[in-house]
């Protein structure tokens, strides 16, 4: 190829790449490796200003014996699985019904995207007001039909459910947008063939659209599983992990350890447990998605 | 028979879409109404939904000298603009280079893969090392610290997005530039960039949203002066009493620019959101 022999071209292209690599090394690789090294040492700011000696896997072992951390894992799992399932199902349904090119459908699509572009922090404040037990809109509406609504964010029983609902509200549009893009690449011949065979709407949905869209579903699954596992902003602004530890997801647990208790090494170790876990999920889902896609759509 | 079935479908469609749109719009309207409501309307039982009198007091207060929102708004604008410029410039150069290199050397595909992983690991890992790094560089509570943090998240995204656009450029276009004797720089600016402008726009929009909304890392390196708007909002949370008016006003200020973005650049936005998910 042209590039192989052309040294000057290669050198210039390399200088194009250099700034990006430098930035990534300083602002990503260095912090990540630094936190890895701290996770094997003993360091709490309450005891000393500098990291102390090497303690091996102690911080990691401590994490798996810490009931609060184990509880955080459980809550993260519930959050992640419930939120992701609802987002995929609702996103698919809404996308299916908003396909089309008339004015109202286009307008609806524009409106439906909005929750996704606002700051998760602002999303949190909106829902803090909506779900307020005394004067929030939700409970006002419930009172209107004669039901006394619970203290959504303030009671341990409903807080987790509420923060999950907030996540669903903000991120179902993401699933919708990706599914809409998926619908647009279904070949028209498939629809025509379905029509020739006399398939109605339901049959077309069942035998054409859903099988074709499954690889897209896996992409949504990948992004939402990872992102819900890493959720923090919206919970930070609504319950801050409470009441008790009922919404204390892993990321918030780490945040507490790092920036409230200053257990630096422990926070690093737990964040590495989370990293490894999310990367495993992301990598395996990426591979799986590719396999499904090749199987469904051909190479 | 067929006619009846179609109209059932449309009825169902209408109900579902209507309900979804309502679910999205009501909280936003509620927020906005709260930001123009008088204090006493919050205190009645039950609180008044529709303001008895419209007030822009909270906005005025927020933008007054003591409210300081102007400073934070300025911070947010500065950070976001800097992050967009730097990420898009450096990111697309790198993407162009990677797109060319990886067609010849497989090793560069690995780099692309590693860059992609930045999207998938918990940002909470970064907060401590990042805090220490910025402390050592004496950048704590400076805008530059926030800018570097956001570039380090935004730029990999730009690379990932732009590689797709550069890959689609036909080889002939590049070669015709070579024959005319253009060096890589000149070719990049004169030939490649104009073709990929939609990609650049998409990248810029996505980076702007990311930087404008980012809270976690910014909050860990900022204490007083370099606060951005999302950090200001989170500050209202610790207040126990009803402080809804000011909180709603500030939240509206944060949300509005992104709304306008979404409305006017929808085409690019959707492309950015689905890119990597669905090609084309």
Interface residues (C-beta under 8 A of the other chain):
Chain A: X1 X2 X3 X4 X9 X12 X13 X14 X16 X17 X19 X20 X21 X23 X24 X27 X28 X30 X31 X32 X34 X35 X38 X93 X94 X97 X98 X104 X105 X108 X110 X111 X112 X113 X114 X115 X116 X117 X118 X119 X120 X121 X122 X124 X125 X126 X127 X128 X129 X130 X135 X137 X140 X143 X169 X173 X174 X177 X178 X180 X181 X182 X185 X200 X201 X216 X219 X220 X223 X226 X229 X230 X232 X233 X236 X237 X240 X251 X254 X255 X258 X259 X264 X267 X268 X271 X272 X274 X275 X278 X279 X282
Chain B: X5 X9 X12 X13 X16 X17 X20 X21 X23 X24 X25 X26 X27 X28 X30 X31 X34 X42 X46 X47 X49 X90 X91 X93 X94 X96 X97 X98 X100 X101 X103 X104 X115 X117 X118 X120 X121 X122 X123 X124 X125 X126 X127 X128 X129 X130 X132 X133 X148 X149 X151 X152 X155 X156 X159 X175 X178 X183 X184 X185 X188 X209 X212 X213 X215 X216 X220 X229 X230 X233 X234 X236 X237 X242 X244 X247 X248 X251 X254 X255 X258 X259 X261 X262 X263 X266 X269 X270 X273 X274 X277 X278 X280
